Amino acid sequence: MGSISALPNKCLSCEFLFEGECLRAEELAEDYLRLDYGSCGIEGNTEPRTIKVSKTGIEIFVPNKCID
């Protein structure tokens, strides 16, 4: 895994790449997602899920596999 300029190689051929951001969960997030520059190595569903940060009440998006 590497990058060409500021984009990760895995994102260069992705249909969701748009102007340096990710459109994969645009409807859910109502915004673009940041590009993923690394791999955690854990297999699982990477679809974004909303969680609320208890201290601030802010909602953030994390991969579904990270919820459990």
N, C-alpha and C positions, 0 to 999 in steps of 0.2 A: 504494500500500500504506500502510495506516495502522493505527490501533488505536482501539478503543472501550474505555475504561477500561484494564485491564491486558492485554487479549487482542488479538492481531493480527486484523485483519479477515478474513484468509484462513482463520483457524481457527474463526471464529464459526459457519460453516455446515458444518464438517467432522464427519463421523460419528465420528471418533476423539477428539474433544474430550471430556474428562471432568474436571470440577472444576479447570479451569485447567491441565491437563496432557494429554499426548498418549498414546493407547492403541495407536498404530499398530504398534508392535513389542513390545507387552507380553510376549508369550510368549518372544521372543528375548532381550529385556533382563531379563526377570523383574522389571520395574519400569516405571514411567511414564517417558516422555521429556519433556524440557523443550520448550516451544513454540518454534517458529522465528520470530523477530521480524524477520528480514531475508531478502533474496534475494541470492545471490552472482552471479546472472546467467549461470551456466554451466549449460547444458542437460545432462540426464543422469538416471540412476536415483538416486532419493533414498532408497531403502530402506536402513535402518540396517545397518551391518556392524560386527562386533567387530574391534578391533585391540588389540594389547598394546603399551603404552608401554614401550619397552626399558629405560629407566632405573629405573622403579619396578615394572614387572611388572603394573601395573594395566590392566585391560581397559576400553576406552571404546568408545562407539558413534559412528560417523561415517557420513555419506551414502556409499553405494556409489560414486558418481561421484568422490569425493575419494580413494579408495584408489589410483587410478592417477595 
